[in-house]
Structures are given as C-alpha cells and as structure tokens.
C-alpha cells in the first residue's frame, strides 16, 4: 500500500529528457493525478504554504467575474501569479475531451501539429525536426529542454502537482503520516481512518514542487542563442602530405580587401565526395539540388560546384556562412583532399560573373526536358510529358547521374528516367493527333507513329526510348539472370554503373534536342 512508486515518479519529473506534465489513473486500487502550472517566482513562499493545487485541471478558459458591483472579463483566469500550462478541454460527452498546450509556448517554439499522431513537432533551422510534445493516452509529455528554455525566457517557475490516493485492504495498517518541506517542495502523506463508501483504508499523497527557471541567457533564442561553432575543413596538404585544415568561420578568413591577410581566402575550395548529396536527393519534399546549389525549403541554401563527375566543391567561407551547424558536421564526413581545380562552369560564374551553362549531362538534361515541354505546349497546346503527381510529384528533383557505381544508384537512375520519359508520355493527347488507332498500342509506339505522321518530326525515331524501357524491364525484375546481362551488353556494351547511365542520358539528351529544334526551339548544348 506504500506510495513509493508515485513518490519516486514525482521526484524524477524534470530530471530526464521528457517531463510528464499531466497524467491520471483511476481504478479500484488507485486514483492518481499529475498536473502543472507556471508560477511567479516572487510568490514561492505562498505557493509552498500548503500542499494543495493552485488551480484545477480545467482552469484556463476566459470568462467574467463579478464583485463590488463590477463585472470584469478575465482572459485566462490566471490568478495570484499562477497560470495553466496544460489545458484540459471538456465537452461533457457531446464531443471527445482532449488537452492542449499553452499557446504562448507553442508560438515561442513555433511548434507544428503532426496530423497523424496529434503530437507537436519542433522544426529546426537546418530542416530537421523533433517531437516536442507527446499526447500518449492520459499522459502529456514535453521535452524538458524546451520547457526550461521557455521558463528562462519568461523567468517563470514550473509547478508540478501530485495527488495520489492508494487504497488498501480492510484491516490493513496504514503508514504513519508525514510532511516534507524544502525550499522548493511541499509534500504530505495523509492516512484517514475511514474511506466512504467502501470503508477500505487508504493513503493520500498530496503536494507540489517548484522548478525555478535558469538565467534568461539560457533560453536559446535571439539574442541569447548559443555561440556559433565553426569546424575545420581540409583545404590542402602540407609538404609531408598531411591534411591542412582551417576553420570555416567567415570572420577569420581573408578577402580581397585586406581582411585576415594571413588566413586562407574566403573562396578557398573545399572538396567532398559526391555522396554528400545523397540525403538531399532522398528527401525531395524538403531539399532540392539544382545546377550550382543545394537548398532546404526556405530555411537555408548554399552555392555548390556540382559540375564534376566524382565530387562536390564548396567555398570555405560559404560553408560557414550558408550551412547550419548540423549540416557542417554532416558535410565533414565526406571531406576529401583537394586534387583538382573547380569546374570551368563555377570559375566563370564565381570569378568572371558570366552566365554559363553546366557541362554535366544530368544538369543539362533538366533544362532540356523543361524546354521541350514548354516548346511542345506552345505548339500543340499540351505538354509532351505529363507533370508527375501524387507520390511521384518530386520525381524530377531526383533526376541525376548516379553518385557512385552501386547497383542501387544505377537502378534508381534508370527508373527515374523511364518514369519521366516513358511513363509520363501524354498518351491521350498524342493519340488525339493520330490519323488512326491501333489496339493495344503502347505510348512509345504512339509517339513513333506521331513522329512519322508529323512532317517536321519525321526524321526522329523512338529507339532510344525503347532501349530505356527494355533496360527498365530487366532492372525491375525480382531475379536477374543471364538475360539481364545480355540486355546491358546490348545497350551499354562493356559500360556499367555511372558510366552506362551517363551514356544513356547523353543519348536521351540528344533525342530531346532534336525534338526541340524540330518544333521551333533551339538547343545550344
């Protein structure tokens, strides 16, 4: 019948990564509740004068009061320096009850609602997220760190209350009553003689503890953010072949105006393995990789030199200025020693201020694909390739040369190309232009007949699409036998992996360029 479990739980609250701010359990053996509030530190002695709760679980709604002949409107019924943090919404059976978190806390941390779970999510400036508030049955759990930042900003105490009634068996001897009083805690254990209507003995643990705020400087928001940390990146080798590293802090780098003349220049190239872009390609709903840049929604963007076959190059100062701290740590895992120059494309753009087309076939392909669709729409009134929708709406963002020679990268590239060029063919509109219809005719064949029918397109064939489709059909097979290798030999010769995709993409690019020229556009690359 001891209340040790409840007492141990109460004492542990706010000590771990999660803090329970509301909980309840009602049954034959126990009636138990935990609740919370924010309090004015100047009134701690009053709050600790007795163990009772300073507000009820349903406090927080606005309303009126009357006294002395006056009627007063109260915004949230916060009284005597105490305000609710978790609000219990009750509808008395008309609707399902639920709980909310104080709006100011949600706005302070810019919390979003997870539509699937109802939990509150904390987005970070680097594009990552964490669960901030969990609604788990009767429990409300909040990230302790986020509570303490909020308390520090407002310089308010956190009150945590407990009320636990545990019933014993008839005739069971109750423990002795006790009281605990400290600078921040008031707990009392009571053991009444009778319990109506059951007459079973019981004990009641009632009390509160006050958690004071940290200094306002610990709130973690402007102007009290933690100092920025700038790691070192490899910028070259010394005379013994050992890596030379330097901080990416822009304020410690040289520029063209005499600043930090002893230090490496802001525009010192830092080299990374191409795989550094993998996580950005894998989440196109959040990140985008374009010709010369990587972006996370509207949160951050960084200029990159991605016109290389095997690497990505970023200027040292841009790493410090444009990437969030967590992204810098991520990029450090892909550093390689510089052993080549920046691309001609990047040199012309960054140092000569010239508008320059990229050289890499995948970057050119993206532009050409859009140009063909636009020119085709201008001529026929509809696009040759339908815009991907639903789960495939970010498909175009995943179009790229393989980042390495792995089978997974090869197969992914083939699938994306096929979905954009074969599956996306606007078959219904193509068929509307054909002079006759043929049963069971597929999209590539329809396009081939349209090319033959349209005089300005008559010299273009669709063989490259057939090759792409043939490879895709083998790539997607569950088991790959000798037929798979024969198809690769037929279409790529001895080439495999990235090299094979590069050749195929170049053939597809040439095919798109022919279409563009034939329908009145221009293809400069």
C-alpha positions in Angstrom: 0.0 0.0 0.0 3.1 2.2 0.0 3.1 5.2 -2.3 6.8 4.7 -3.1 6.2 4.3 -6.8 4.2 7.5 -7.1 6.7 9.4 -4.9 9.7 8.2 -6.9 8.0 9.2 -10.2 7.2 12.7 -8.8 10.7 13.3 -7.6 12.1 12.3 -11.0 10.0 14.7 -13.0 12.0 17.3 -15.0 15.3 15.3 -14.4 15.2 13.4 -17.7 14.8 14.4 -21.4 11.0 14.2 -21.1 8.8 15.7 -18.3 5.3 14.4 -17.6 3.1 17.5 -17.1 -0.2 15.7 -17.0 -1.1 12.1 -16.1 -4.0 10.4 -14.4 -5.2 6.9 -13.5 -8.5 5.9 -11.8 -9.4 2.5 -10.6 -10.3 0.3 -7.6 -6.8 0.5 -6.2 -5.6 3.9 -7.1 -6.8 7.4 -8.0 -3.8 9.3 -9.3 -3.1 12.6 -11.0 -0.2 14.8 -12.0 -0.7 18.4 -13.2 1.3 21.5 -13.8 1.3 25.3 -13.9 3.6 28.3 -14.4 4.1 30.5 -11.3 5.6 33.8 -10.4 8.9 33.3 -8.5 8.1 36.2 -6.2 5.3 34.1 -4.7 7.1 30.9 -4.0 6.6 31.0 -0.2 2.9 31.4 -0.6 2.6 28.6 -3.1 4.5 26.3 -0.7 2.5 27.2 2.3 0.1 24.3 1.7 0.3 21.1 -0.5 -2.9 21.8 -2.4 -3.0 22.5 -6.1 -3.1 26.2 -7.1 -5.5 25.6 -9.9 -7.8 22.9 -11.4 -7.2 20.8 -14.4 -9.8 22.7 -16.3 -8.5 26.2 -15.5 -7.6 28.5 -18.3 -10.8 29.4 -20.1 -11.8 33.1 -20.3 -14.9 34.4 -18.6 -16.4 37.1 -16.3 -16.4 37.7 -12.6 -18.5 40.0 -10.5 -17.7 41.7 -7.3 -18.3 45.1 -5.7 -20.9 45.9 -8.2 -18.4 45.5 -11.1 -18.2 42.9 -13.9 -14.6 42.0 -15.0 -13.5 40.0 -18.0 -10.6 37.6 -17.5 -8.6 36.3 -20.5 -7.5 33.1 -19.0 -8.4 33.1 -15.3 -4.7 33.2 -14.3 -4.9 34.1 -10.6 -2.4 35.1 -8.0 0.6 34.6 -10.2 -0.3 31.1 -11.4 -1.2 30.3 -15.0 -2.1 27.0 -16.6 0.4 25.3 -18.9 -1.7 22.2 -20.0 -5.3 22.9 -20.6 -7.9 20.2 -20.2 -10.8 20.7 -22.7 -14.0 19.1 -21.7 -17.3 18.7 -23.6 -19.3 16.6 -21.2 -20.0 13.8 -23.6 -21.0 16.0 -26.5 -17.6 15.6 -28.0 -14.4 13.8 -27.1 -12.3 15.6 -24.5 -8.7 16.5 -25.2 -5.8 18.5 -23.9 -3.9 21.5 -25.3 -0.6 23.1 -24.5 -0.5 26.8 -23.7 -0.5 28.8 -27.0 2.4 31.1 -26.0 4.6 28.0 -25.5 3.6 26.7 -28.9 4.3 30.1 -30.6 7.6 30.6 -28.7 9.0 27.3 -30.2 7.0 27.6 -33.4 5.5 24.1 -32.9 3.6 22.4 -35.7 0.9 19.7 -35.3 1.7 16.2 -36.6 -1.6 15.3 -38.4 -1.1 11.6 -38.0 -0.3 11.5 -34.3 -1.6 14.8 -33.0 1.8 15.4 -31.3 3.6 18.7 -31.5 6.7 19.0 -33.6 9.6 21.4 -33.2 11.1 22.3 -36.6 14.8 23.4 -36.6 16.5 25.9 -38.8 18.5 23.1 -40.6 15.3 21.4 -41.7 15.4 18.6 -39.1 12.5 18.1 -36.7 11.9 16.6 -33.2 8.9 15.7 -31.2 8.3 18.4 -28.7 5.0 17.3 -27.0 3.6 13.8 -26.9 0.0 13.1 -26.1 0.0 9.5 -25.0 -3.3 8.4 -23.6 -3.8 10.3 -20.3 -0.2 11.5 -20.4 1.2 14.7 -21.7 5.0 14.6 -22.0 7.1 17.6 -23.1 10.7 17.9 -23.9 12.4 19.1 -20.7 14.9 21.2 -22.6 12.1 23.1 -24.4 10.2 23.7 -21.2 13.3 25.1 -19.5 14.1 27.4 -22.4 10.6 28.8 -22.2 10.8 29.2 -18.4 14.1 31.0 -18.8 12.7 33.4 -21.4 9.7 34.3 -19.2 11.5 33.9 -15.9 8.6 31.8 -14.6 8.7 28.8 -12.3 7.3 25.5 -13.3 4.9 24.0 -10.7 4.3 20.2 -10.8 1.5 18.8 -8.6 0.6 15.3 -7.5 -2.5 13.9 -5.9 -2.3 10.2 -5.3 -4.9 8.1 -3.4 -4.0 4.4 -2.9 -6.5 2.0 -1.3 -5.6 -1.0 0.8 -7.5 -4.0 2.0 -9.8 -4.0 5.0 -7.9 -4.2 8.2 -4.6 -3.2 6.7 -2.5 -0.9 8.8 -1.8 2.4 7.3 1.7 4.0 7.3 2.4 7.0 9.5 1.6 10.4 8.2 4.5 12.6 7.2 5.3 16.1 5.8 8.3 17.1 3.6 9.1 20.8 3.3 12.1 22.2 1.4 12.9 25.4 -0.4 11.0 24.1 -3.5 8.9 21.1 -2.3 5.8 20.6 -0.1 4.5 17.0 0.2 2.2 15.5 2.7 1.0 11.9 3.3 -2.3 11.5 5.0 -3.9 8.3 6.2 -7.6 8.9 7.2 -9.3 6.4 9.3 -12.3 5.8 7.1 -13.0 5.8 3.3 -16.6 6.2 2.2 -18.4 4.3 0.8 -16.0 1.3 0.8 -14.6 1.8 4.3 -11.3 0.5 2.9 -8.2 2.1 4.4 -6.3 4.5 2.1 -3.4 7.0 2.0 -3.3 10.2 0.1 -0.1 11.8 -1.2 -0.6 15.5 -2.0 1.9 18.1 -2.9 3.8 20.2 -5.3 7.3 21.1 -6.3 8.7 24.2 -7.9 11.3 24.1 -10.6 13.0 27.5 -10.9 14.0 29.0 -14.3 17.6 29.3 -15.4 19.1 32.6 -16.4 17.4 34.3 -19.3 20.6 33.7 -21.3 19.8 30.0 -21.4 16.5 30.5 -23.3 18.3 29.7 -26.6 16.6 32.3 -28.8 17.7 35.6 -30.1 19.6 37.5 -28.7 20.6 34.6 -26.4 21.5 31.9 -28.9 24.4 29.6 -28.1 27.7 30.8 -29.7 28.1 29.6 -33.3 30.6 26.8 -33.7 32.7 26.7 -36.9 34.5 23.4 -37.5 37.7 22.9 -39.6 37.7 21.6 -43.1 40.5 20.1 -45.3 41.9 22.8 -47.7 45.1 21.1 -48.9 48.2 19.2 -47.9 51.5 20.2 -46.3 54.9 19.3 -47.6 54.6 15.9 -45.9 51.3 15.0 -47.4 49.3 15.6 -44.3 45.9 17.3 -44.5 45.8 21.0 -43.8 42.7 22.2 -42.1 41.2 25.6 -41.3 38.1 27.0 -39.7 35.2 27.9 -41.9 34.3 31.0 -39.7 33.9 33.7 -42.3 35.2 36.3 -39.9 38.5 34.5 -39.7 39.1 34.3 -43.5 40.8 36.6 -45.9 39.1 38.6 -48.5 40.0 40.9 -51.4 40.1 44.0 -49.1 43.0 43.1 -46.8 41.0 41.3 -44.0 42.9 38.5 -42.3 45.7 38.6 -44.8 47.5 35.7 -43.0 44.5 33.4 -43.3 43.1 31.3 -46.2 40.8 33.2 -48.5 37.0 33.0 -48.2 36.9 31.5 -51.7 39.2 28.6 -50.8 37.7 25.4 -52.4 36.8 22.5 -50.1 36.2 19.1 -51.8 33.7 16.5 -50.9 32.7 13.1 -52.2 29.7 13.2 -54.5 27.7 11.1 -52.0 27.3 14.1 -49.7 24.3 15.0 -51.8 22.6 11.6 -51.2 20.4 12.7 -48.3 19.2 15.8 -50.2 18.2 13.7 -53.2 16.5 11.2 -50.9 14.1 13.8 -49.4 13.0 16.0 -52.4 9.9 17.1 -50.4 12.3 19.1 -48.2 15.6 19.5 -50.1 16.4 20.4 -53.7 19.7 20.1 -55.6 20.0 22.3 -58.6 22.7 23.4 -61.0 25.1 25.1 -58.6 23.1 24.9 -55.4 21.5 22.9 -52.6 18.5 24.2 -50.7 16.4 23.2 -47.7 12.9 24.7 -48.3 13.2 28.4 -47.5 15.4 27.7 -44.4 18.9 27.7 -46.0 20.7 27.4 -49.3 24.3 27.1 -50.2 26.2 27.5 -53.5 28.0 24.4 -54.7 30.1 23.3 -57.6 28.4 20.1 -58.7 29.6 20.1 -62.3 32.0 17.3 -61.6 31.8 13.6 -62.1 33.1 12.5 -58.7 33.0 15.4 -56.3 31.2 18.5 -55.0 33.2 21.6 -54.2 32.1 24.4 -51.9 34.0 27.6 -50.9 35.3 27.5 -47.4 33.5 30.8 -46.4 30.2 29.6 -47.8 30.4 26.5 -45.6 30.5 28.8 -42.5 28.1 31.4 -43.8 25.4 29.4 -45.5 25.2 26.0 -43.9 23.6 25.5 -40.4 25.9 24.0 -37.8 24.4 20.5 -38.0 24.9 20.5 -41.8 28.6 21.4 -41.4 29.1 18.4 -39.2 27.3 16.3 -41.8 29.5 17.6 -44.7 32.7 17.0 -42.7 32.1 13.2 -43.0 32.6 13.5 -46.8 35.7 15.6 -47.0 38.5 14.6 -49.4 41.8 16.2 -50.1 41.7 18.8 -53.0 43.5 17.4 -56.0 41.8 19.3 -58.9 40.5 22.7 -59.7 37.0 24.0 -59.5 34.9 23.4 -62.7 35.1 25.8 -65.6 31.4 26.4 -65.0 32.0 27.5 -61.4 35.0 29.6 -62.3 33.1 31.6 -65.0 30.2 32.1 -62.7 32.1 32.9 -59.5 35.1 34.8 -60.7 34.1 36.2 -64.2 30.5 36.9 -63.4 29.4 35.1 -66.6 26.1 33.2 -67.2 27.4 29.8 -68.1 25.6 26.5 -68.9 26.8 23.5 -66.9 28.8 20.7 -68.6 27.4 17.7 -66.6 24.9 15.9 -68.7 22.3 15.5 -65.9 22.2 19.2 -65.2 21.8 20.0 -69.0 19.2 17.3 -69.2 17.0 19.0 -66.6 17.0 22.2 -68.6 16.4 20.5 -71.9 13.5 18.4 -70.6 11.7 21.6 -69.5 12.5 23.4 -72.7 11.0 20.6 -74.8 7.8 20.5 -72.7 7.4 24.3 -72.9 8.0 24.4 -76.7 5.7 21.4 -77.3 3.0 23.1 -75.2 3.4 26.3 -77.3 2.9 24.3 -80.5 0.3 21.8 -79.6 -1.4 23.3 -76.5 -0.4 20.4 -74.2 2.9 19.1 -72.8 4.6 16.1 -74.3 5.4 14.8 -70.8 2.8 15.0 -68.1 3.8 16.5 -64.7 4.3 13.8 -62.1 1.6 13.8 -59.4 1.0 12.2 -56.0 3.9 10.1 -54.7 5.9 11.0 -57.9 5.5 14.7 -57.7 9.1 15.2 -56.6 10.4 12.8 -59.3 12.1 15.5 -61.3 14.1 16.5 -58.3 15.6 13.0 -58.2 16.9 13.1 -61.7 20.7 12.8 -61.6 23.7 10.8 -62.6 24.5 8.0 -60.1 26.5 9.3 -57.2 28.6 6.1 -57.3 28.8 2.8 -59.2 26.5 0.9 -56.8 23.7 -1.3 -58.3 21.1 0.7 -56.2 22.2 4.0 -57.8 22.2 2.5 -61.3 18.7 1.1 -60.9 17.3 4.3 -59.3 18.6 6.4 -62.2 17.0 4.0 -64.8 13.7 4.1 -63.0 13.6 7.9 -62.8 14.5 8.3 -66.4 11.8 5.8 -67.5 9.1 7.4 -65.4 9.9 10.9 -66.7 10.3 9.9 -70.4 8.1 6.8 -70.9 5.5 6.6 -68.2 4.9 10.4 -68.3 4.2 10.4 -72.1 0.9 12.3 -72.7 -0.6 9.3 -74.4 -4.2 10.5 -74.5 -3.2 13.8 -76.3 -0.7 12.0 -78.6 -3.5 9.6 -79.6 -5.8 12.5 -80.4 -3.4 13.7 -83.2 -3.0 10.2 -84.8 -4.9 9.6 -88.0 -5.8 6.1 -86.9 -6.0 4.0 -83.8 -4.4 0.6 -83.2 -5.5 -1.8 -80.5 -3.1 -2.5 -77.5 -0.7 0.2 -78.7 1.6 1.5 -76.1 2.9 5.0 -75.5 6.2 4.7 -77.3 4.6 3.2 -80.4 2.0 6.0 -80.4 4.8 8.6 -80.2 6.7 6.9 -83.0 3.6 7.0 -85.3 3.1 10.6 -84.4 6.7 11.5 -85.4 6.2 9.6 -88.7 2.9 11.5 -89.3 4.2 15.0 -88.5 6.5 16.1 -91.3 8.7 18.3 -89.1 9.3 15.3 -86.7 9.6 12.6 -89.3 13.4 12.1 -89.0 13.2 11.5 -85.3 12.8 7.9 -84.1 11.9 6.5 -80.7 14.6 3.7 -80.5 16.3 5.4 -77.5 13.1 5.2 -75.5 12.7 1.5 -76.5 16.2 0.9 -75.2 15.4 2.7 -71.9 12.2 0.7 -71.5 14.0 -2.6 -72.2 16.6 -1.9 -69.6 14.0 -0.8 -67.0 12.0 -4.0 -67.6 15.1 -6.0 -66.6 16.1 -3.7 -63.8 12.8 -4.1 -62.1 12.8 -7.9 -62.3 13.0 -9.6 -59.0 15.6 -12.0 -60.2 18.3 -11.0 -62.6 19.8 -13.8 -64.6 21.8 -14.1 -67.8 19.1 -12.2 -69.7 19.8 -9.2 -67.6 23.5 -9.1 -68.5 22.6 -9.6 -72.2 20.3 -6.6 -72.1 23.0 -4.5 -70.5 25.6 -5.7 -73.1 23.2 -4.9 -75.9 22.5 -1.3 -74.7 25.7 -0.3 -72.9 28.5 -2.6 -74.3 31.0 -3.1 -71.5 29.9 0.0 -69.6 28.2 -0.3 -66.3 27.1 1.8 -63.4 27.5 5.6 -63.6 29.3 5.4 -67.0 26.4 3.5 -68.5 23.8 5.9 -67.3 25.8 8.8 -68.5 26.0 7.4 -72.0 22.2 6.7 -72.0 21.4 10.1 -70.6 23.5 11.8 -73.3 21.6 9.8 -76.0 18.3 10.9 -74.4 19.5 14.5 -74.2 20.4 14.4 -78.0 17.0 13.0 -78.7 15.3 15.8 -76.7 17.5 18.3 -78.5 16.3 17.0 -81.9 12.7 17.4 -80.8 13.3 20.9 -79.6 14.9 22.0 -82.9 12.2 20.3 -84.9 9.3 22.1 -83.2 10.9 25.5 -83.5 13.1 25.7 -80.3 16.8 26.0 -80.0 19.3 23.7 -78.4 22.7 25.3 -77.7 24.2 22.4 -75.8 
